[in-house]
Amino acid sequence: MSSKQLVCLNEYEKEALAILDRNSSSYYQSGANDEQTLHDNINDFKRFRLRPRMLTDVSEVRLETTILGERISMPICIAPTASQRMAHPLGEIANARAAEAMNTCFVLSTIATTSARELSEHVPNSLRWYQLYITRDRAITQKMVKRAEVYGFKALVLTVDTPTFGTRYSDTRIKFKVPQHLRMANFDGIPSMESGMANNSGGSGLNFFSDTFFDPSVTWKDVAWLKSITALPVVAKGILTGEDAERAIEAGVDAIIVSNHGARQLDGVFSTIIALPEVVAQVRGRVEVYLDGGVRKGTDVLKALSLGARAVFIGRPALYGLAVGGEQGVTDILSILKKELKLAMQLSGETDVQKLRKGLVIHESMMTRL
Ligand SMILES: Cc1cc2nc3c(=O)[nH]c(=O)nc-3n(C[C@H](O)[C@H](O)[C@H](O)COP(=O)(O)O)c2cc1C
């Protein structure tokens, strides 16, 4: 089916899941354990209702904004996801090209199937950030940081919710594996990591890998260490509480992503849209706050922005766009979200993503006053 016939992100998801093999669809789709939080990430957006204002002149709507000082055409960016070449032969390159075409930011995963160097060669002018896991051997982390700097990445996104990988039942059941013809490209030239990948067998392959190489003893002190070895801004990805937001700021981070890793880590945590207001209230504008998890519609973006996120990131929808139509598929996904956001703003009486009115969004539990 041509990607052009699909009109919303949910249709892309259906189409992608019909195209992808079982190994890939299981890996992309799954959440941790009973998938309670996976369900909540989507459904809790619906619990927030919009309170539109009429007749405000919405003939001009501004979607442009900045993240860490970089201009983007809309507050919608692409989250880091592993193994994008399982969705399309050009994987991360196609995804980053789409982000560039739409003038927004792409985050490369540490466990990508395209290296930082390859990405910088193929999409040299894109706005790109590098997602980092801290390895037991800090020299390897240091090497990755250096590469991110050399290859033109503008920030490090340190994932803080993954001392070890969560359990996803379907991946365990099907013994998920990164296909033989693909590689964890950011580990090129790091022999212990390359051989670790070759040894991966049984269970969910990536869990074996992460248990072997990623360091579960990491604390906020390591964030301070990371800050000390790089001039790049550090973004903490995976914050869900005000307490951790405060610790992150004390450790010197430059921004926070409210995220539960697409509900792939601790099942039963809050959805991100529910967690967002507490983090925003604690941060009090000291650093930028973004959100990912469950964003599928323009109204979802508007709700997150109105609750204090400066921008949102999408994970699975970009993978589904890739599977359906490569670079064009992701461009379509981003275009649909952009159009939907613009329309949602117009119909709500809003004209600038950076100046949304307080009270635009209300949780439905607060509507029983009558
Ligand atoms: C297939 C898949 C792989 C992911 N890989 C990573 C990763 O390598 N590093 C990371 O920090 N987050 C990873 N994430 C989490 C995403 O960055 C993001 O938090 C999440 O996908 C957002 O939720 P959404 O998929 O509902 O948009 C992954 C998510 C998925 C679905």
PDBQT file of the ligand as one rigid body, heavy atoms in Angstrom, charges set to zero:
ROOT
HETATM    1  C1  LIG A 401      12.063  -0.434  19.590  1.00  0.00    +0.000 C 
HETATM    2  C2  LIG A 401      12.509   0.591  20.583  1.00  0.00    +0.000 A 
HETATM    3  C3  LIG A 401      13.860   0.737  20.839  1.00  0.00    +0.000 A 
HETATM    4  C4  LIG A 401      14.299   1.705  21.752  1.00  0.00    +0.000 A 
HETATM    5  N1  LIG A 401      15.645   1.870  21.922  1.00  0.00    +0.000 NA
HETATM    6  C5  LIG A 401      16.071   2.836  22.774  1.00  0.00    +0.000 A 
HETATM    7  C6  LIG A 401      17.450   3.066  22.950  1.00  0.00    +0.000 A 
HETATM    8  O1  LIG A 401      18.289   2.416  22.329  1.00  0.00    +0.000 OA
HETATM    9  N2  LIG A 401      17.819   4.029  23.835  1.00  0.00    +0.000 N 
HETATM   10  C7  LIG A 401      16.909   4.780  24.523  1.00  0.00    +0.000 A 
HETATM   11  O2  LIG A 401      17.282   5.636  25.321  1.00  0.00    +0.000 OA
HETATM   12  N3  LIG A 401      15.589   4.595  24.355  1.00  0.00    +0.000 NA
HETATM   13  C8  LIG A 401      15.151   3.656  23.487  1.00  0.00    +0.000 A 
HETATM   14  N4  LIG A 401      13.818   3.485  23.306  1.00  0.00    +0.000 N 
HETATM   15  C9  LIG A 401      12.856   4.399  23.970  1.00  0.00    +0.000 C 
HETATM   16  C10 LIG A 401      12.571   5.620  23.082  1.00  0.00    +0.000 C 
HETATM   17  O3  LIG A 401      13.684   6.475  23.043  1.00  0.00    +0.000 OA
HETATM   18  C11 LIG A 401      11.387   6.433  23.603  1.00  0.00    +0.000 C 
HETATM   19  O4  LIG A 401      11.586   6.708  24.962  1.00  0.00    +0.000 OA
HETATM   20  C12 LIG A 401      10.040   5.737  23.415  1.00  0.00    +0.000 C 
HETATM   21  O5  LIG A 401      10.017   4.979  22.232  1.00  0.00    +0.000 OA
HETATM   22  C13 LIG A 401       8.911   6.769  23.381  1.00  0.00    +0.000 C 
HETATM   23  O6  LIG A 401       7.672   6.150  23.341  1.00  0.00    +0.000 OA
HETATM   24  P1  LIG A 401       6.811   5.912  21.992  1.00  0.00    +0.000 P 
HETATM   25  O7  LIG A 401       7.438   4.750  21.299  1.00  0.00    +0.000 OA
HETATM   26  O8  LIG A 401       5.457   5.628  22.506  1.00  0.00    +0.000 OA
HETATM   27  O9  LIG A 401       6.893   7.178  21.178  1.00  0.00    +0.000 OA
HETATM   28  C14 LIG A 401      13.360   2.515  22.419  1.00  0.00    +0.000 A 
HETATM   29  C15 LIG A 401      11.989   2.356  22.167  1.00  0.00    +0.000 A 
HETATM   30  C16 LIG A 401      11.565   1.408  21.246  1.00  0.00    +0.000 A 
HETATM   31  C17 LIG A 401      10.095   1.284  20.965  1.00  0.00    +0.000 C 
ENDROOT
TORSDOF 0
